[in-house]
Amino acid sequence: MTTRERVLVIGATQGTGLHIVRRLLRDGYAVRVLAREPARAGAVLDSEVEIVRGDVTQANTLAAAMPGVDHVVLTAGVTHRPAGERLVRATVYDGTMHTLEAARNAGLPGQFLYMSALGTTRGSWLGFLLNRIKGNALKWRRLAAEEIRGSSLSYTIIRAGILTNAPAGQRAIEISQNEYPMAPRYRVSRADVAEVFVQALRHPRTRNTSFDVVSTPGQPSRDWTALFAGLVPD
Ligand SMILES: NC(=O)c1ccc[n+]([C@@H]2O[C@H](COP(=O)([O-])OP(=O)(O)OC[C@H]3O[C@@H](n4cnc5c(N)ncnc54)[C@H](OP(=O)(O)O)[C@@H]3O)[C@@H](O)[C@H]2O)c1
């Protein structure tokens, strides 16, 4: 990086988003986080991180987070359980629309990176069950991804397998456009997904692509050019 790029991360108080923030800081990015409860976010985030109060379900809270931002990473998902379809839609679909609109209005110069899930593009019994239990979360994620693809922004949509808390770099990962279904055999650690996000920022091959990321047998590789080599734009 020649200049210090600023990344806005939404969904950074825990899980994959929190891993992404830590990885970005390690690489020298300036990081801004949009959080519903800044005090709680401040307790888990490095003091270097700028925190802006906001909520993706409330469109008018997003503009203040955008000035000076080069890239947006959106990993927000419903954390309250049980959650009805209304909250799922408001967070996953409306929240993406609001974030896209704010990014577009601010003239986002860089990437819009979005965390999605396997099973949004192909059905399975587990996906069916998940949609039933979790307010059609996969359906709303699929529709959100379609909005991103149809936007004028440069984007990357990362469809993760079932998330685990294993440390980064312990398993090999596969990056593909196979559109795997949601199934117990397709897993990946949050820390590995975070690494994929950070690498995607650097690799032009990921521009305007949607792809799956899952753990796979074999030796972990850090050759990101090779890992992304097979990607084709949507
Ligand atoms: N579980 C899986 O196997 C799986 C697989 C693929 C993809 N995903 C998706 O991947 C993403 C990351 O999952 P994860 O388990 O690592 O993290 P997570 O525990 O689901 O964390 C979600 C984050 O979103 C934030 N958030 C929720 N509602 C928000 C709102 N209205 N405005 C702003 N921020 C909001 C939460 O902040 P608060 O602290 O304020 O709640 C939290 O930081 C999620 O979107 C999840 O649905 C999950």
Ligand as a Chemical Component Dictionary entry (heavy atoms), coordinates in Angstrom:
data_LIG
# 
_chem_comp.id                   LIG 
_chem_comp.type                 NON-POLYMER 
_chem_comp.pdbx_formal_charge   0 
_chem_comp.three_letter_code    LIG 
# 
loop_
_chem_comp_atom.comp_id 
_chem_comp_atom.atom_id 
_chem_comp_atom.alt_atom_id 
_chem_comp_atom.type_symbol 
_chem_comp_atom.charge 
_chem_comp_atom.model_Cartn_x 
_chem_comp_atom.model_Cartn_y 
_chem_comp_atom.model_Cartn_z 
_chem_comp_atom.pdbx_ordinal 
LIG N1  N1  N 0  -22.984 -18.902 10.821 1  
LIG C1  C1  C 0  -22.585 -19.329 9.642  2  
LIG O1  O1  O 0  -22.245 -20.503 9.466  3  
LIG C2  C2  C 0  -22.512 -18.349 8.480  4  
LIG C3  C3  C 0  -22.101 -18.808 7.235  5  
LIG C4  C4  C 0  -21.935 -17.879 6.202  6  
LIG C5  C5  C 0  -22.225 -16.533 6.422  7  
LIG N2  N2  N 1  -22.671 -16.132 7.629  8  
LIG C6  C6  C 0  -22.908 -14.676 7.814  9  
LIG O2  O2  O 0  -21.608 -14.131 7.930  10 
LIG C7  C7  C 0  -21.635 -12.948 8.744  11 
LIG C8  C8  C 0  -20.606 -13.051 9.850  12 
LIG O3  O3  O 0  -20.979 -14.108 10.721 13 
LIG P1  P1  P 0  -20.246 -14.247 12.128 14 
LIG O4  O4  O 0  -20.895 -15.411 12.811 15 
LIG O5  O5  O -1 -18.792 -14.249 11.935 16 
LIG O6  O6  O 0  -20.606 -12.873 12.868 17 
LIG P2  P2  P 0  -21.898 -12.573 13.752 18 
LIG O7  O7  O 0  -21.672 -13.160 15.104 19 
LIG O8  O8  O 0  -23.133 -12.983 13.024 20 
LIG O9  O9  O 0  -21.808 -10.970 13.886 21 
LIG C9  C9  C 0  -22.612 -10.152 13.117 22 
LIG C10 C10 C 0  -22.218 -8.701  13.311 23 
LIG O10 O10 O 0  -23.221 -7.893  12.701 24 
LIG C11 C11 C 0  -23.512 -6.799  13.559 25 
LIG N3  N3  N 0  -24.856 -6.319  13.326 26 
LIG C12 C12 C 0  -26.017 -7.004  13.503 27 
LIG N4  N4  N 0  -27.061 -6.223  13.202 28 
LIG C13 C13 C 0  -26.543 -5.009  12.848 29 
LIG C14 C14 C 0  -27.129 -3.791  12.449 30 
LIG N5  N5  N 0  -28.448 -3.658  12.355 31 
LIG N6  N6  N 0  -26.321 -2.737  12.152 32 
LIG C15 C15 C 0  -24.968 -2.873  12.236 33 
LIG N7  N7  N 0  -24.358 -4.006  12.628 34 
LIG C16 C16 C 0  -25.144 -5.067  12.928 35 
LIG C17 C17 C 0  -23.346 -7.371  14.944 36 
LIG O11 O11 O 0  -23.174 -6.289  15.855 37 
LIG P3  P3  P 0  -23.861 -6.226  17.325 38 
LIG O12 O12 O 0  -22.720 -6.493  18.257 39 
LIG O13 O13 O 0  -24.375 -4.841  17.406 40 
LIG O14 O14 O 0  -24.938 -7.295  17.384 41 
LIG C18 C18 C 0  -22.102 -8.225  14.753 42 
LIG O15 O15 O 0  -20.947 -7.431  14.870 43 
LIG C19 C19 C 0  -23.053 -12.812 9.244  44 
LIG O16 O16 O 0  -23.704 -11.916 8.398  45 
LIG C20 C20 C 0  -23.612 -14.210 9.079  46 
LIG O17 O17 O 0  -25.004 -14.194 8.896  47 
LIG C21 C21 C 0  -22.793 -16.997 8.670  48 
# 
loop_
_chem_comp_bond.comp_id 
_chem_comp_bond.atom_id_1 
_chem_comp_bond.atom_id_2 
_chem_comp_bond.value_order 
_chem_comp_bond.pdbx_ordinal 
LIG N1  C1  SING 1  
LIG C1  O1  DOUB 2  
LIG C1  C2  SING 3  
LIG C2  C3  SING 4  
LIG C2  C21 DOUB 5  
LIG C3  C4  DOUB 6  
LIG C4  C5  SING 7  
LIG C5  N2  DOUB 8  
LIG N2  C6  SING 9  
LIG N2  C21 SING 10 
LIG C6  O2  SING 11 
LIG C6  C20 SING 12 
LIG O2  C7  SING 13 
LIG C7  C8  SING 14 
LIG C7  C19 SING 15 
LIG C8  O3  SING 16 
LIG O3  P1  SING 17 
LIG P1  O4  DOUB 18 
LIG P1  O5  SING 19 
LIG P1  O6  SING 20 
LIG O6  P2  SING 21 
LIG P2  O7  DOUB 22 
LIG P2  O8  SING 23 
LIG P2  O9  SING 24 
LIG O9  C9  SING 25 
LIG C9  C10 SING 26 
LIG C10 O10 SING 27 
LIG C10 C18 SING 28 
LIG O10 C11 SING 29 
LIG C11 N3  SING 30 
LIG C11 C17 SING 31 
LIG N3  C12 SING 32 
LIG N3  C16 SING 33 
LIG C12 N4  DOUB 34 
LIG N4  C13 SING 35 
LIG C13 C14 SING 36 
LIG C13 C16 DOUB 37 
LIG C14 N5  SING 38 
LIG C14 N6  DOUB 39 
LIG N6  C15 SING 40 
LIG C15 N7  DOUB 41 
LIG N7  C16 SING 42 
LIG C17 O11 SING 43 
LIG C17 C18 SING 44 
LIG O11 P3  SING 45 
LIG P3  O12 DOUB 46 
LIG P3  O13 SING 47 
LIG P3  O14 SING 48 
LIG C18 O15 SING 49 
LIG C19 O16 SING 50 
LIG C19 C20 SING 51 
LIG C20 O17 SING 52 
# 
